Amino acid sequence: MRRKFFPLFMLLVITSCSTAPKRDIAVSSPNQWTANSAVSSKIATQWLNEFSDNTLTALVHEGLDHNYDLQAAALRINAAREQAIIDGAPRLPHLEASAGYQHGKNSQNSASGSFAGLFNLSWELDVWGRIRNSQQAAEQEAVAVAEDYHAAKLSLAARTAQSYFDLIEANLQVAVAEQSMKDRRTISELVRGRFERGLTGGLDLRLVLTDLANAEAALATARNQVQFVTRHLEVLLGRYPSGALQQHAKLPMPPAAIAAGLPSELLTRRPDLIAALQRVQATDSRLASAKQALLPRITLTASGGSSAALSDIIDPRSAAWNLATGLLQPIFTGGRLEANMRLNEAQMKESVNLYHSTALNAFREVEQALAAEQWLRAQEKALQEAVEQTEASRKLAVYSYGQGLIQILTLLDSYRSTFTAQSDYLTVQRQLLNNRINLYLALGGGV
């Protein structure tokens, strides 16, 4: 008995040790970020808390709980895990059983009947690890899908936060446009009164009314942007896009300077990079399985059953059975196996290039966000100064026009400059916040 089953035991040992080789696809990275504002220390893992905004936190968590795209991504994880089970099932014995009853009459019109119980057993001994590598590829793909879900979760949190800031800015832009139109209406009434008293010409009145109409159009555009951003945010939250989301009045201050960590840490922190690496390993496992498909397959088969009275079905002594061992060696398959091997090799090389491309894009996103923050802060400072100067010049222009010292075009230009400076200042404040979100997302920090 030992001599009989020793070869089978050795085959099982070989099977358990057959796995795809590990491939070295190291990505070179600098020792530190090149952007001047980079801080090489450990990144905060919960960036949502950095804004200290309860409304923002509540909206982000609502989106994570109710967004349908994210729920679909979560279900893809379950599907990938079940696929791994399916791909690994051939490593275990396959047993089928069937039962039946046959009834008939002979030539003497005598009735007879019998019960039948049959079973079939098949088992491919995965000597070379073909099935094991196929299962391993599916498991690695399942890990990649789970990382895709993590990336989708971070992306949804970032998009929700950015839409929240977009909505605040849109409402503030409406307030600026309303004030601008109110100021233009005051000027138009002033000019109309001067025109009626013969103190100014009709051209001044026409120019003022044109400017007032443009202010009304700008206000309509700002209000349209509010409803657009509101409905977009509601969809992210899993709500019906009714446009009735509660309005917010103030942009929060950007958090303090961020700790960006080291470039090399990005490769182990960003979920899209982890997913890309898992897919490289999965294609490696599929390639190994495709190569092993050229080797012989060893199978064990067994069948048996009984045909007797119902009481004999469960009696082992009434059963007949047979056991066989088979060897299957592919000889001619029309080039299918070789083509499948070359296909998997091409897919493996493609996945390696995609991994390197994903890594370079990840480095670019971090460097870009780090550099953008310092320039946006410089822009914010300049626009703050511009707002103060245009407001002072507008007041001076109103006085000068009343004294007849300047033309109407100069007065109208001062109002337009004030509106533009105020609008641009709000935009850059929102861009600073959104860029910070982009940086958190690029660094792979959690919410």
RODRENMAR-467776 format. One record per residue: x, y, z of N, C-alpha, C in turn; residue in one letter. Coordinates in steps of 0.02 Angstrom, whole numbers, plus 50000, padded with zeros to 5 digits. Layout:
% residues N
XYZXYZXYZa;...
END
This chain:
% residues 447
500414994050000500005000050000500435006250000m;501005006250036501445012050037501735013249967r;501965007749935502245008449868501715010849819r;501105008949829500565010549782500385018049785k;500375020949845500145027749852500725032849859f;501345030449860501915035149867501955039949807f;501885037549744501905042249687501355047549692p;500755045449713500215050349720500385055549773l;500695053449827500885058049880501395063149854f;501885060749815502395065249788502085070249739m;501595068049700501265072649654500905078149692l;500595076449747500245081549787500735086449817l;501325084049838501835088549865502075093449812v;502205090749752502435095149697501895100249680i;501265097949681500715102549665500685108349714t;500765107049778500705112249829501265117349825s;501815115749792502395120249788502445123849722c;501975122749676502025125749609501665132449608s;502035137749606501745144549602502125148549551t;501815154049530502135158449480502725162149512a;503245163549473503825167149499503655174349514p;504015177349561503935184449577504345188649528k;504055193949503504395198149454504605204749486r;505195206849472505455213149499505295218849451d;504855223349472504655229049429504745235549468i;505305236149502505435241949544505385248349504a;505085253549535505025260149505505505264849540v;505945267949501506425272649531506065279049550s;506265281849607505965288049631506505292149667s;506425298849667506925303049701506875302349777p;507375304849811507395304349883506895309049917n;506705314349882506225319049910505855322549853q;505305325749871504915329449821505295335649799w;505235337349735505595343149708505245349749721t;504585349549734504225355749747504475358949811a;504545365549810504835369049867504425368449931n;503765367549923503335367449981503275360550013s;503635355649985503565348850010503865348150080a;503515344350122503765342950189503845335350194v;504455332950202504585325850202504495322950272s;503885321450289503735318150352503105314050341s;502875310650393502315306150386501665309950374k;501275307750325500655311150306500105309350356i;499665314150368499075312750409498605308050371a;498345303050405497935298050371497205299950367t;496965304550408496265306450407496215313850388q;496235315250323496265322250300495615325950310w;495045322450314494405325850321494375329850386l;494705327350438494695330850502495105337350500n;495545338050451495975343950447495575350350433e;494975349750405494585355650387494145358050444f;494035353850495493635355850554492955358650534s;492625355250487491975357450462491485351650470d;491025352350517490565346950532490095345550474n;489885350850439489435349850381489795345950327t;490415347750312490805344150262490885336850281l;491045335550344491135328650367490495324650358t;489935327650377489295324050371489125322550298a;489245327250253489085326150182489535320750152l;490175320850169490625315750142490415308750164v;490255308050228490055301450253489375299350224h;488945304150211488305302550179488435299750109e;488895302950073489055300550006489355293550008g;489805292350055490115285750061489605280350077l;489065282250111488565277350131488035276150078d;487915281150034487335280649990487495281349915h;488115282649897488265283449826488215276749790n;487835276549735487705270349701488315267649663y;488725272049636489335269749602489805266249651d;489855268949711490285265849761490005259149783l;489355258649790489045252249808489165247049753q;489135249149690489275244549635489995242249637a;490465246749654491165244849660491265239749716a;490895240449770490955235749826490715228749804a;490185228549764489935222049740490425218649693l;490825222649657491315219649612491855215849652r;491975217949713492445214249756492175207249770i;491535206749787491235200249800491265195849739n;491125198849680491135194949618491845192349604a;492345196449616493045194349603493245188849651a;493035189149713493215183949762492875177349744r;492255177649721491915171549701492245168549639e;492485172849593492825170449534493465166649553q;493805169049605494405165549629494225158549654a;493665157949687493445151349711493295146749652i;492965149549601492795145649541493435143249506i;493925147649499494545145849464494945140749503d;494875140549569495245135849609494875129249621g;494235128949602493845122949615494125116649581a;494405116949520494675110849488495245107549527p;495545110949575496075107849615495805102449662r;495155102649675494845097749720494475092449679l;494365086549708493995081349673493285083549655p;493065081149597492385082749574491965076349579h;491465076549621491045070649634490325072149616l;490025067649576489325068249557488965061749576e;488365062549598487955056649616487265057449584a;486995051749564486325051849534485945045649557s;485305046249560484875040649581484265040349535a;484025034349523483445033449478483055027049492g;482505026549461482075020649467481835018649398y;481875012149383481675009549318481115004449328q;480585005249289480005000649295479834997949226h;479684991349222479504988449157479134981949165g;478934979049107478584972649104478934968149054k;478944961649069479234956949022478694954048976n;478884949048936478404946148887477834942448921s;477944940148981477404936849018476974941849056q;477064948249040476674953649071476784954049146n;477414952149166477594952549236477964959049249s;477724962849296478034969349310478654968549354a;479154972949342479754972849383480014980049389s;480394981249439480684987949451481324987549490g;481754992449479482394992549515482614999649527s;482975000549580483265007049597483995007049577f;484245012849555484955013449535485265019349571a;485855018249597486245023649628486935023849597g;487125029349566487755029849530488165035649555l;488825035149549489255040849565489835040949516f;490085047149504490675048149462491145052849498n;491775050949500492285055049533492845056449484l;493035062849479493605064749437494045069649475s;494685069149463495165073349500495795074149458w;495915080349438496535081749402497075083449453e;497615079749452498175081049497498575086949468l;498555092449504498865098549479499625098149489d;499945093749451500655092349462501085098449450v;500955102049396501395107649377501155114349405w;500575114449437500325120649466499915124849418g;499665121849363499275125749314498645128649345r;498275124349380497655126649411497805131449469i;498335129749507498515134049563498695141049540r;499055141649486499235148249461498635152049434n;498175148349403497565151549380497155154249438s;497115150249492496765152549552497135158449583q;497795158149585498175163649614498075170049575q;498025169549509497895175549468497225178549485a;496725174349495496055176849513496065180049582a;496445177149629496495180049696496845186849694e;497375187349654497725193749647497285198949613q;496885196749565496405201349533495885203749584e;495675199249629495195201249680495495206449727a;496135205749744496475210749784496495217449747v;496635217149682496655223249642495965226649640a;495445222649634494765225449633494605228649700v;494835225649755494725228649821495085235249827a;495695235749798496055242149798495705247149753e;495405244849698495015249349655494445252449695d;494125248349737493585250849779493855256049828y;494425254749858494725259649904494875266149868h;495145265549807495285271649767494645275349750a;494115271549733493475274749717493185278149779a;493285275249837493045278249899493395284849912k;494065284949904494435291149914494235296349863l;494155294149800493955298849747493275301849761s;492805297749784492135300249799492165305349856l;492545303849908492615308549964492915315149940a;493415314749896493725320849870493235324749827a;492885321349782492405324849739491835327949778r;491615324549831491085327349873491335333649908t;491935333449936492215339249970492315345049921a;492565343549862492675348849812492005351849789q;491505347649779490845350149760490545354449815s;490675352549877490445356549934490765363549932y;491415363849919491755370349913491515374149851f;491385370449797491125373649736490455376949750d;490035373549789489375376349804489425382549848l;489865382449897489965388449938490195394249895i;490685392949853490935398349810490385400949764e;489985396449736489455398449690488955403049724a;488785401549787488325405849824488645412549839n;489285412549856489635418849868489695422949804l;489775419649748489805423149684489125426449668q;488585423049688487925426049679487865432449722v;488105432049783488075437949827488485443749798a;489065442249770489485447449739489135450349679v;488825445949638488475448349578487865452549596a;487515450549649486935454449671487145461449694e;487685461749732487925468249755488165472449697q;488495469349649488735472949591488145475749550s;487625471849541487045474249504486695479949542m;486665479249609486365484549649486755491149642k;487435490649642487845496649632487745499449563d;487715495149512487615497649444486935500949436r;486425498349470485765501349466485775508349499r;486135508949554486195515449587486525520549540t;487055518349506487405522749459486955524549400i;486565519549376486125521049319485595526249339s;485345525849400484845530849422485175537749429e;485805537749453486165544049458486255547249389l;486475543249341486595545849273485945547849240v;485405543949252484775545749222484535552549249r;484625553649315484435560149343484835565849314g;485485564749304485905569849274485695571149201r;485505565649166485295566349097484645570449093f;484175569049138483545572649137483635580049154e;484155581649192484295588549208484755591849157r;484935588049106485355590749054486085591349073g;486305587749125486995588249147487455583249113l;487165578449077487575573449041487215571548978t;487585568548932487295566748867486965559848868g;486635558348812486295551948806486775546048802g;487385547248777487865541848773488035539048841l;488115543448890488265541048958487705536648984d;487085538648971486515534748995486505527848961l;486635527748895486645521348859487195516748886r;487765519448898488325515448924488165512548993l;487845516649035487665514349102487145508749098v;486645509649056486125504549049486395498049020l;486875498648973487205492648946487585488949001t;487935492849042488315489749096487855486449146d;487265489449160486775486449205486515479849177l;486385479749111486135473549080486665468049085a;487295469749076487825464749082487875462149154n;487765466549202487765464349273487195459549286a;486605460849257486045456249265486195449449234e;486525449449176486715443149144487215439349187a;487685442849216488185439649260487845436549321a;487335439849348486965437249405486595430849386l;486285430949326485935424949304486415419149294a;487005420549268487505415249260487715412449327t;487815416749376488015414549443487475410249475a;486845412249467486305408249496486235401449461r;486355401349396486325395049360486885390249384n;487465393149399488015389049424487845385949491q;487465389649532487255386949597486825380749588v;486325381149545485895375249536486265369549504q;486745371049459487145365749427487565362049479f;487925365649521488355362549571487935358949624v;487375361949642486945358849693486705351949671t;486455351449609486195345049585486765339949577r;487345342249557487915337749551488105334849620h;488105339049670488265336749738487735332049764l;487105333449750486565329049773486625322049743e;486825321549680486915314949649487495311249682v;488035314749698488595311649733488375308849800l;487905312249832487655310049897487135304549892l;486945302749831486425297649823485725300349830g;485645307049827484985310149833484695311549764r;484045312749763483735315149701483975322249687y;484165323949625484425330649610483875335949607p;483615337649664483055342549668483305349749669s;483945350749684484205357449688484025360849754g;483805356949803483575359849867484075358749923a;484695357249907485195356149959485305362549999l;485395361850064485495367650107486105371650086q;486025378250084486565382650061487055384050118q;487675385550098488205386950147488495393850131h;488725397350182488875404450174489615406150175a;490045401650196490735403750206491225398150188k;491765400050152492295395250137492745394450198l;492925388250216493375387350273494085389350254p;494485390450303495195391950291495555385550273m;496035385950226496425379950210496815377550270p;496885370950278497275368350335498005370550330p;498365369550385499075371350386499465367150337a;500095368850327500525365350279500515357850292a;500485354150237500395346950242501065343250242i;501095337650277501675333250275501585328350218a;502025328750168501925324850107502265318050109a;502675316650158503025310250160503565309850107g;503795303850092504325302750043504025299649980l;504325301049921504055298249859504005290649860p;504505287249890504495279949891503895277149929s;503655280949979503075278650018502445278649977e;502425282649924501825283149883501665276449851l;502165272449834502065266149800501705261049843l;501755261749908501425257049953500805259949986t;500635266149970500065269550003499485270749955r;499635272349892499085273949846498745267549822r;498075267149829497725261049809497775259449735p;497795264549691497845263049620498515259949602d;499045261949637499695258849626499715251649652l;499405250649709499375243849736498975239349689i;498415241949663498005238049616498395236449552a;498765241349527499165240249466499695234849478a;500005234949536500515229949552500195222949557l;499615222549588499275216149594499095213349525q;498925217849479498745215549411499365213149373r;499935216149387500555213449359500675206349383v;500595205349448500695198649476500175193749450q;499565196149439499035191749413499205189549341a;499445194149300499625192249231500225187549232t;500675188349280501235183649287500985176649303d;500495176249347500215169749365499845166649306s;499485170649267499135168049208499635165549156r;500195169249148500705167049101500995160349122l;501135159549187501395153149211500895147549200a;500255148949211499735143849199499685142049126s;499765147049081499735145749009500325141448987a;500905142549015501485138448998501395131249023k;501105130649082501015123949111500465120049076q;500045123549037499525119948999499825115648944a;500465116848925500805112748875501035106048903l;501055105348969501315099349001500765094149010l;500955087949021500445082649029500005083849090p;499385081449085498915081749141498775074649165r;498795073849230498655067449260497995067849298i;497555063149283496885063249313496735056549345t;496375056749398496095050749429495335050849419l;495065045149397494345044649388494095038349423t;493495038849447493175033149480492435033549468a;492125027849462491405027549453491135021249484s;490515021249499490235015249530489495016249542g;489185011149568488475011549582488175004749595g;487525004749602487164998449615486484998849585s;486214993349569485534992949543485184987249580s;484764988949624484464983849668483824986749698a;483594983249747483024985749785483224992049823a;482734995949842482875002249876483275001149940l;483154995549973483504994250036484234992650025s;484414990849962485114989049948485534994949924d;485215000549911485585006249883486135008449930i;485995008349995486485010750044486945005250069i;486884999150040487304993550061487924993350018d;488524994550045489134994650005489274988049970p;489024982549997489164976049967488824975049900r;488294978849886487934978149823488194982749769s;488714986749784488964991749737489534988749695a;489564990949634490124989349589490484995849572a;491144995849570491505002049558492155000549522w;492455006049493493095005349460493495011749470n;494155011249469494615016749480495125016649424l;495265022549395495735022849339496165029149345a;496755028749317497215034449312497335035949239t;497315042449221497405044249151497945049549142g;498245049549083498765054449065498555057749000l;498505064449001498305068148942498865072848923l;499135071948862499675076148837499435079748773q;499375086548775499185090048714499715088848660p;499485086948599499945085848543499825090948488i;499215091548466499055096448414498405099948433f;498445106548443497855110548462497745116348415t;498045115948356497975121348308498325127748329g;498815127248373499175133148396498825136948452g;498265134148478497875137848529498275138848593r;498605133548617498975134048680499565138748673l;499925138348618500505142748608500275150048601e;499725151048565499465157948558499225160648624a;498915156348665498695158548731499285160548775n;499845156848767500445158548805500725165348783m;500745166448717500995172848691500525178548710r;499875177148710499385182248730499495184448802l;499595179548847499705181248917500375184648928n;500865182948888501505186448894501445193748873e;501065195048819500945201848798500555205748850a;500055202548881499665205848933500075207248995q;500545202749010500995203849067501435209949055m;501725210548995502145216248979501735222748978k;501115222248955500675228148955500545230449027e;500415225649072500265227449141500875230649175s;501485228349157502085231449185502135238649163v;502025239949099502055246849074501515251249104n;500915248349114500375252149145500545253849217l;500885249249252501085250549321501575256349324y;502075256249280502565261749280502225268349260h;501755268049213501405274149193500975276849251s;500645272249287500245274349344500685277549398t;501275274649408501735277349459501965284349439a;502165285249376502385291849354501825297049360l;501225294949342500655299549348500515301349421n;500615296449466500515297849538501035302849562a;501665302049542502185306849561502015313749533f;501775313949470501605320449440501045323949480r;500535320149500499975323149536500205326249602e;500655322749637500895325449700501325331649689v;501805331149643502245336849629501835342949605e;501345341649563500925346949536500525350349591q;500225346449635499825349249689500255353049739a;500855350449753501305353849799501525360649770l;501705360649706501915366849674501345371749668a;500745369249652500165373649642499985377349706a;500085374149763499875377349826500255383749838e;500905383749826501285389949839501085395449790q;500945393649726500755398749678500045401249691w;499605396849712498925399049729498925403649789l;499345402249837499385406749896499645413549875r;500145413749829500385420149804499835423849766a;499455420049727498905423049690498365425649737q;498215422049789497715424249838497935430749871e;498565431149889498815437249921498765443249874k;498935442249810498905447749762498185449849749a;497725444949745497025446649732496705450049793l;496915448249852496665451749911496865459149909q;497475460449888497695467349880497305470849825e;497155467049770496775469949715496075471849737a;495755467749778495085469249803495095475749843v;495575476449887495615482449928495725488649885e;496155488149835496305493849792495715495749747q;495375490749719494805492249675494225495249713t;494115492949774493575495949814493725503249830e;494365504649845494545511649858494495515849795a;494705513049738494675516849675493965517949653s;493515513049667492815513949648492495519749686r;492625520149752492355525749791492625532449765k;493255532549749493555538649722493265540449654l;493125535249613492845536549547492145539449551a;491745536949599491065539649607491095547049625v;491535548649672491605555749692491845560049633y;492345557449597492625561349541492125562449486s;491705557349473491205558149420490675563249441y;490495563049505490015568049529490275575049523g;490945575849527491245582449520491415584249448q;491255579549402491395580849332492135580249314g;492525576649354493245576249342493425570349297l;492985565349291493135559549249492535557949205i;492665553949152492135551849107491775545749135q;491185544349107490775538749130491135532049121i;491535531449067491885525149054492365523449111l;492685528449138493145527349194492775524949255t;492175527849267491765525749324491535518449315l;491285516849256491045510049243491625505049247l;492205507049224492785502549227492985501049299d;492905506049343493065504849414492585499849445s;491945500049425491465495149451491625488149424y;491775487749360491945481149331492575478349363r;493065482449376493685480149408493555477549478s;493115481049514492945478749582492605471949580t;492115471249535491755464949529492225459249510f;492665460449461493135455349438493615453249493t;493875458249530494345456649584494015452649638a;493405454549658493045450749710492895443649687q;492675442949624492515436349597493135431949593s;493685434749568494305430849562494575428949630d;494485433249679494735431749746494355425849776y;493695425549766493315419749789493535413349753l;493655414049688493855408149649494525405349673t;495015409649686495665407149707495625404149778v;495185406849821495095403749886494825396749880q;494335395849835494065389149823494585384649790r;494985387349744495505383349712496035380949762q;496175385049811496645382949863496385376849901l;495745377049918495435371449953495415365149910l;495205366049847495165360349802495855357449786n;496355361749781497025359249770497275355249830n;497085357449890497285353649949496955346749948r;496335346449927495995339949920496355335649868i;496555338749812496925335049761497575332249789n;497895336049831498525333749861498405327949908l;497885328549950497715322949994497575316649953y;497185317449899497015311749857497635308949823l;498075313349798498695311049765499145307149812a;499135309049876499575305749925499265299249952l;498625298049935498315291849957498095291850029g;498005297650059497785298050128497065295950136g;496885293050192496195290850204495755296450230g;495105295250232494635300150258494445298450330v;
END
